Amino acid sequence: MSGITRRRALGAAASAAAGLTAVVAAHSPAPAATPHDHGKPGREPGSFDEVYLGRRIQGGPSHDGGHHGDHGTGYSVRIDGDELHVMRNADGTWISVVNHYEPQATPRALARAAVVELQGAALVPLAAPASSAA
């Protein structure tokens, strides 16, 4: 009688299959990005202009070279004409001074979240740092 049982044979086959799966996975190309990866770095968000909860929100590429209000992102967001200071995170999400700890996937979502957070209050512009003249 041989020392190989059905259980051992099935176990050996399962181990071989797992090893083959690992080898194939290691040599397979990464999946291509889908057209809906709006929050990925490198993909520039489009412009928007809409009324959301009674407030006019607008966003689009800035034309001042990233020197005012967009924190170097090259993108500007406004609520009722006032600029919302926005920043883009390394993972492609967006934050603002109004909702700094609630990253959003797009500037439009960021503007909408800011409108909700403001609860009807006016957006107060950021003040320029005071000079240290002594």
Disulfide bonds with the S-S distance in Angstrom:
none
